[in-house]
Amino acid sequence: MKSKEHTRQVRDKVIEKFKAGLGYKKISQALNIPRSTVQAIIQKWKEYGTTVNLPRQGRPPKLTGRTRRALIRNAAKRPMVTLDELQRSTAQVGESVHSTTISRALHKVGLYGRVARRKPLLTENHKKSHLQFATSHV
C-alpha cells in the first residue's frame, strides 16, 4: 500500500525540532510519527534544502485508488452497468475521467463487457423430449 505524505507544516516542525537539537527519537515521540519518517524528512532536507514535495517521474494516475476500488466494486456488483453510468458516478465523486480510462481500470482486474447468452438451461424432461423429437424425425 502506498504510504501517505505528511503535510508541509509537519515536515517544517520536524526540521525546527532538529535545528533545536532534538534527536530522531525525541522528534518522532513529540510529533507521533515514525522514527524512520523523521529520518527521511531530515535527510531530504539536508540534501535538497527544502521540505516541499519534489517532482516525481511519470504521469500521476488519473483515478485515485479509492475511486478505482469503488468502480470495480460497482461493476462487479452490477454486471449490466454501462460505462456511461460508471462515468457519471465518478463525476459525482469529483473525478471526471474518460470512459476509456474506466474500461482500462476494469480490464486490469479482469472485468470485461461480456454478457452471458440468454439461453435457458435444459432439464431432463427437455432432453428427453428433444431426443424423442429427433428420433421421430430421422
Stockholm file with secondary structure:
# STOCKHOLM 1.0

chainA/1-138         MKSKEHTRQVRDKVIEKFKAGLGYKKISQALNIPRSTVQAIIQKWKEYGTTVNLPRQGRPPKLTGRTRRALIRNAAKRPMVTLDELQRSTAQVGESVHSTTISRALHKVGLYGRVARRKPLLTENHKKSHLQFATSHV
#=GR chainA/1-138 SS CCCCCCCHHHHHHHHHHHHTTCCHHHHHHHHTCCHHHHHHHHHHHHHHSCCSCCCCSSCCCSSCHHHHHHHHHHHHHCTTCCHHHHHHHHHHHTCCCCHHHHHHHHHHTTCCSCCCCCCCCCCHHHHHHHHHHHHHTC
#=GC SS_cons         CCCCCCCHHHHHHHHHHHHTTCCHHHHHHHHTCCHHHHHHHHHHHHHHSCCSCCCCSSCCCSSCHHHHHHHHHHHHHCTTCCHHHHHHHHHHHTCCCCHHHHHHHHHHTTCCSCCCCCCCCCCHHHHHHHHHHHHHTC
//
